[in-house]
Amino acid sequence: MSTYEQHEKLTLMRESERLNRKEMSQLVDIPYSSLANYESGRMKMSFEAGAKIFKNPRFRKYRDWFMFDETNPATGQIAPVLSLNGQEIIELSQSGKTTG
């Protein structure tokens, strides 16, 4: 089980993508004040807010980690610490080389 609370996970995801709160709030169409309250733990994130975040391709890769504390890199489900500066790891099938 993860040792992170929901608000900590949200902050880790945003920071892993190298976004500030304003950038993330605009990207996922959530008011800045709501995002700030979610990250500080003053408010629990609503289902609707979570759906907006995980509908965005940039954050979809964190969905299983955020909700279930599970990762599966083979299917693209990772934890923020596995994300390289907000870039996804892409493995080239012909050469076997990895780029990011």
Order of alpha helices (4+ residues) and beta strands (2+ residues): alpha-alpha-alpha-alpha-alpha-alpha-beta-beta
